Every structure is written in C-alpha cells, then in structure tokens.
Amino acid sequence: MRHIYSGEWAMMGSEVLELEIADTVDVEKREYSESFLALCSHSVIVGPHEVDRATNLVRLGFKGMDALHIACAEKARCGVMLTTDDQLLKRAVKCRKMIAVRIANPLAWIEEQVEHD
C-alpha cells in the first residue's frame, strides 16, 4: 500500500469493478472494497471497443465479467491485473499471447515485487 500512497504504483478502476462492488450483498465487504476504489487514480469507462474486446475474450473461454475486466485493464494499459480467481488465472496462462495485460495472483505478484526492491 505504501507504493500506492507514495504514487510509485497506480491502481486503476473501471465501471465493471464499480458494478461488481455495488452488487456485493455483504455490507462490510462492500464498504471495504469501496475504500479501495477511492485509491484508484483512474476509472475506465466501458465503451463499444471494450464490449467488442470482451466478446472476443469470451470466445477464448473467459467468463463475461472477467472478459470485461481484462478489456478495461488492456484499455488502461495496466502492467498487471490482479485476481484471486484460479480459473481466470489458468485461462490467462493458456491465452497469455492473446491478451495485452499480465494477469497474476496478488500474493505471488507482491512477492515478486519484494524480491526486486
């Protein structure tokens, strides 16, 4: 978190992420997630390009919302998209040459960053 607060790293949000968080039934989880949204330096708006890209990603086997997340991360030119979804991570490995963003487990990615510091 210190990297985010210092401005070394930037967190990106999206309309897709905002919708998922708004749909979270557990109030405590929703409020906790909303506090992270406040740290985002930018939020990607979903437009026709992102919808088209997501449609292509669904054809590669990604689930609909996952495909939209990837399309938004690609639009924002994120260095990495973090997820704990094992199915998404497995699909991303199989399709890594067809997606323009690295998808990684947060813990594994943080451990890599610590090794480089």
PyRosetta script that sets phi, psi and omega in degrees:
from pyrosetta import init, pose_from_sequence

init()
pose = pose_from_sequence("MRHIYSGEWAMMGSEVLELEIADTVDVEKREYSESFLALCSHSVIVGPHEVDRATNLVRLGFKGMDALHIACAEKARCGVMLTTDDQLLKRAVKCRKMIAVRIANPLAWIEEQVEHD")
pose.set_psi(1, -30.2)
pose.set_omega(1, -179.3)
pose.set_phi(2, -62.8)
pose.set_psi(2, -31.6)
pose.set_omega(2, 177.8)
pose.set_phi(3, -66.3)
pose.set_psi(3, -34.7)
pose.set_omega(3, 178.5)
pose.set_phi(4, -73.4)
pose.set_psi(4, -47.9)
pose.set_omega(4, -179.8)
pose.set_phi(5, -62.1)
pose.set_psi(5, -33.1)
pose.set_omega(5, -179.1)
pose.set_phi(6, -81.2)
pose.set_psi(6, -11.8)
pose.set_omega(6, -179.3)
pose.set_phi(7, 89.5)
pose.set_psi(7, 1.4)
pose.set_omega(7, 178.0)
pose.set_phi(8, -66.2)
pose.set_psi(8, -39.0)
pose.set_omega(8, 177.9)
pose.set_phi(9, -117.2)
pose.set_psi(9, 151.0)
pose.set_omega(9, 176.6)
pose.set_phi(10, -121.9)
pose.set_psi(10, 137.4)
pose.set_omega(10, 173.6)
pose.set_phi(11, -97.6)
pose.set_psi(11, 137.0)
pose.set_omega(11, 179.1)
pose.set_phi(12, -111.2)
pose.set_psi(12, 142.9)
pose.set_omega(12, 175.7)
pose.set_phi(13, -114.9)
pose.set_psi(13, -176.4)
pose.set_omega(13, 177.1)
pose.set_phi(14, -159.9)
pose.set_psi(14, 163.2)
pose.set_omega(14, 174.5)
pose.set_phi(15, -59.6)
pose.set_psi(15, -34.1)
pose.set_omega(15, 180.0)
pose.set_phi(16, -63.3)
pose.set_psi(16, -46.9)
pose.set_omega(16, 178.8)
pose.set_phi(17, -62.8)
pose.set_psi(17, -43.2)
pose.set_omega(17, 178.8)
pose.set_phi(18, -60.5)
pose.set_psi(18, -41.0)
pose.set_omega(18, 178.4)
pose.set_phi(19, -65.3)
pose.set_psi(19, -43.9)
pose.set_omega(19, 179.3)
pose.set_phi(20, -62.1)
pose.set_psi(20, -43.1)
pose.set_omega(20, 179.8)
pose.set_phi(21, -66.5)
pose.set_psi(21, -42.2)
pose.set_omega(21, 179.3)
pose.set_phi(22, -61.5)
pose.set_psi(22, -29.2)
pose.set_omega(22, 179.9)
pose.set_phi(23, -84.7)
pose.set_psi(23, -1.2)
pose.set_omega(23, -179.9)
pose.set_phi(24, -69.8)
pose.set_psi(24, 120.6)
pose.set_omega(24, -176.4)
pose.set_phi(25, -71.9)
pose.set_psi(25, -41.4)
pose.set_omega(25, -179.5)
pose.set_phi(26, -67.8)
pose.set_psi(26, 112.4)
pose.set_omega(26, -174.9)
pose.set_phi(27, -60.6)
pose.set_psi(27, -42.5)
pose.set_omega(27, -178.9)
pose.set_phi(28, -63.1)
pose.set_psi(28, -45.5)
pose.set_omega(28, 177.9)
pose.set_phi(29, -63.4)
pose.set_psi(29, -41.4)
pose.set_omega(29, -179.2)
pose.set_phi(30, -62.8)
pose.set_psi(30, -46.4)
pose.set_omega(30, -179.3)
pose.set_phi(31, -65.4)
pose.set_psi(31, -38.3)
pose.set_omega(31, 177.6)
pose.set_phi(32, -62.7)
pose.set_psi(32, -45.3)
pose.set_omega(32, 179.5)
pose.set_phi(33, -65.1)
pose.set_psi(33, -38.5)
pose.set_omega(33, 178.3)
pose.set_phi(34, -63.1)
pose.set_psi(34, -32.4)
pose.set_omega(34, 178.5)
pose.set_phi(35, -65.7)
pose.set_psi(35, -31.4)
pose.set_omega(35, 175.5)
pose.set_phi(36, -72.4)
pose.set_psi(36, -36.3)
pose.set_omega(36, 177.1)
pose.set_phi(37, -57.7)
pose.set_psi(37, -34.1)
pose.set_omega(37, -179.6)
pose.set_phi(38, -64.5)
pose.set_psi(38, -20.7)
pose.set_omega(38, 179.9)
pose.set_phi(39, -85.4)
pose.set_psi(39, -9.6)
pose.set_omega(39, -178.1)
pose.set_phi(40, -69.4)
pose.set_psi(40, 133.0)
pose.set_omega(40, -180.0)
pose.set_phi(41, -82.3)
pose.set_psi(41, -16.1)
pose.set_omega(41, -177.1)
pose.set_phi(42, -158.5)
pose.set_psi(42, 150.1)
pose.set_omega(42, 176.0)
pose.set_phi(43, -126.4)
pose.set_psi(43, 126.3)
pose.set_omega(43, -178.6)
pose.set_phi(44, -79.9)
pose.set_psi(44, 129.0)
pose.set_omega(44, 175.0)
pose.set_phi(45, -87.0)
pose.set_psi(45, 133.9)
pose.set_omega(45, 179.2)
pose.set_phi(46, -81.9)
pose.set_psi(46, 120.6)
pose.set_omega(46, 178.0)
pose.set_phi(47, -123.2)
pose.set_psi(47, -172.9)
pose.set_omega(47, -178.4)
pose.set_phi(48, -57.3)
pose.set_psi(48, -37.6)
pose.set_omega(48, 179.6)
pose.set_phi(49, -62.1)
pose.set_psi(49, -43.9)
pose.set_omega(49, -178.9)
pose.set_phi(50, -67.4)
pose.set_psi(50, -38.2)
pose.set_omega(50, 178.2)
pose.set_phi(51, -65.1)
pose.set_psi(51, -43.5)
pose.set_omega(51, 177.7)
pose.set_phi(52, -62.4)
pose.set_psi(52, -44.4)
pose.set_omega(52, -179.9)
pose.set_phi(53, -63.4)
pose.set_psi(53, -43.0)
pose.set_omega(53, 179.2)
pose.set_phi(54, -62.0)
pose.set_psi(54, -38.9)
pose.set_omega(54, 177.9)
pose.set_phi(55, -60.0)
pose.set_psi(55, -42.8)
pose.set_omega(55, 177.2)
pose.set_phi(56, -65.3)
pose.set_psi(56, -37.8)
pose.set_omega(56, 179.2)
pose.set_phi(57, -68.2)
pose.set_psi(57, -35.9)
pose.set_omega(57, 175.7)
pose.set_phi(58, -61.0)
pose.set_psi(58, -38.7)
pose.set_omega(58, 176.9)
pose.set_phi(59, -62.2)
pose.set_psi(59, -25.1)
pose.set_omega(59, 177.4)
pose.set_phi(60, -85.0)
pose.set_psi(60, -3.6)
pose.set_omega(60, 176.8)
pose.set_phi(61, 108.3)
pose.set_psi(61, 1.7)
pose.set_omega(61, 177.2)
pose.set_phi(62, -78.5)
pose.set_psi(62, 147.7)
pose.set_omega(62, 174.8)
pose.set_phi(63, -71.7)
pose.set_psi(63, 156.6)
pose.set_omega(63, -174.2)
pose.set_phi(64, -52.2)
pose.set_psi(64, -54.6)
pose.set_omega(64, -178.5)
pose.set_phi(65, -67.8)
pose.set_psi(65, -37.4)
pose.set_omega(65, 176.9)
pose.set_phi(66, -61.1)
pose.set_psi(66, -42.0)
pose.set_omega(66, 179.4)
pose.set_phi(67, -62.4)
pose.set_psi(67, -40.3)
pose.set_omega(67, 177.1)
pose.set_phi(68, -65.4)
pose.set_psi(68, -40.0)
pose.set_omega(68, 176.6)
pose.set_phi(69, -59.9)
pose.set_psi(69, -44.8)
pose.set_omega(69, -179.8)
pose.set_phi(70, -64.2)
pose.set_psi(70, -44.8)
pose.set_omega(70, 179.8)
pose.set_phi(71, -59.2)
pose.set_psi(71, -40.5)
pose.set_omega(71, 178.7)
pose.set_phi(72, -69.1)
pose.set_psi(72, -40.1)
pose.set_omega(72, 178.2)
pose.set_phi(73, -64.4)
pose.set_psi(73, -38.5)
pose.set_omega(73, 176.8)
pose.set_phi(74, -65.2)
pose.set_psi(74, -43.8)
pose.set_omega(74, 179.9)
pose.set_phi(75, -59.4)
pose.set_psi(75, -41.0)
pose.set_omega(75, -178.7)
pose.set_phi(76, -78.6)
pose.set_psi(76, -5.0)
pose.set_omega(76, -178.0)
pose.set_phi(77, 56.6)
pose.set_psi(77, 44.1)
pose.set_omega(77, 178.7)
pose.set_phi(78, -66.5)
pose.set_psi(78, 144.5)
pose.set_omega(78, 176.0)
pose.set_phi(79, -73.4)
pose.set_psi(79, -28.6)
pose.set_omega(79, -179.9)
pose.set_phi(80, -156.9)
pose.set_psi(80, 146.4)
pose.set_omega(80, 171.2)
pose.set_phi(81, -115.4)
pose.set_psi(81, 122.6)
pose.set_omega(81, -175.5)
pose.set_phi(82, -97.1)
pose.set_psi(82, 138.5)
pose.set_omega(82, 178.3)
pose.set_phi(83, -153.8)
pose.set_psi(83, 151.3)
pose.set_omega(83, 173.7)
pose.set_phi(84, -102.8)
pose.set_psi(84, 4.9)
pose.set_omega(84, -179.2)
pose.set_phi(85, -77.5)
pose.set_psi(85, 105.3)
pose.set_omega(85, -176.3)
pose.set_phi(86, -61.7)
pose.set_psi(86, -37.1)
pose.set_omega(86, 178.5)
pose.set_phi(87, -64.6)
pose.set_psi(87, -42.0)
pose.set_omega(87, 178.2)
pose.set_phi(88, -64.1)
pose.set_psi(88, -42.5)
pose.set_omega(88, 179.1)
pose.set_phi(89, -61.7)
pose.set_psi(89, -43.3)
pose.set_omega(89, 179.3)
pose.set_phi(90, -63.9)
pose.set_psi(90, -44.1)
pose.set_omega(90, 179.6)
pose.set_phi(91, -63.8)
pose.set_psi(91, -39.6)
pose.set_omega(91, -179.4)
pose.set_phi(92, -63.3)
pose.set_psi(92, -37.5)
pose.set_omega(92, 177.7)
pose.set_phi(93, -64.2)
pose.set_psi(93, -43.5)
pose.set_omega(93, -179.3)
pose.set_phi(94, -66.3)
pose.set_psi(94, -30.6)
pose.set_omega(94, -174.7)
pose.set_phi(95, -109.5)
pose.set_psi(95, 16.8)
pose.set_omega(95, -172.0)
pose.set_phi(96, -56.4)
pose.set_psi(96, -29.5)
pose.set_omega(96, 179.7)
pose.set_phi(97, -78.3)
pose.set_psi(97, -11.2)
pose.set_omega(97, -177.6)
pose.set_phi(98, -108.1)
pose.set_psi(98, 2.0)
pose.set_omega(98, 176.8)
pose.set_phi(99, -122.3)
pose.set_psi(99, 147.5)
pose.set_omega(99, -173.5)
pose.set_phi(100, -101.1)
pose.set_psi(100, 21.0)
pose.set_omega(100, 177.1)
pose.set_phi(101, -142.2)
pose.set_psi(101, 140.3)
pose.set_omega(101, 175.3)
pose.set_phi(102, -76.1)
pose.set_psi(102, 138.0)
pose.set_omega(102, 177.5)
pose.set_phi(103, -118.3)
pose.set_psi(103, 126.9)
pose.set_omega(103, -173.6)
pose.set_phi(104, -142.2)
pose.set_psi(104, 158.3)
pose.set_omega(104, 172.4)
pose.set_phi(105, -73.1)
pose.set_psi(105, 134.3)
pose.set_omega(105, -176.9)
pose.set_phi(106, -56.8)
pose.set_psi(106, -44.6)
pose.set_omega(106, -177.9)
pose.set_phi(107, -64.7)
pose.set_psi(107, -46.2)
pose.set_omega(107, 179.1)
pose.set_phi(108, -62.0)
pose.set_psi(108, -40.8)
pose.set_omega(108, -179.0)
pose.set_phi(109, -66.8)
pose.set_psi(109, -43.0)
pose.set_omega(109, 178.5)
pose.set_phi(110, -62.1)
pose.set_psi(110, -41.9)
pose.set_omega(110, 178.4)
pose.set_phi(111, -60.2)
pose.set_psi(111, -39.8)
pose.set_omega(111, 175.9)
pose.set_phi(112, -61.4)
pose.set_psi(112, -41.3)
pose.set_omega(112, -178.2)
pose.set_phi(113, -66.7)
pose.set_psi(113, -38.2)
pose.set_omega(113, 178.9)
pose.set_phi(114, -64.8)
pose.set_psi(114, -38.3)
pose.set_omega(114, 178.4)
pose.set_phi(115, -63.3)
pose.set_psi(115, -31.5)
pose.set_omega(115, -177.3)
pose.set_phi(116, -85.8)
pose.set_psi(116, -15.4)
pose.set_omega(116, -179.3)
pose.set_phi(117, -74.7)
pose.dump_pdb("model.pdb")
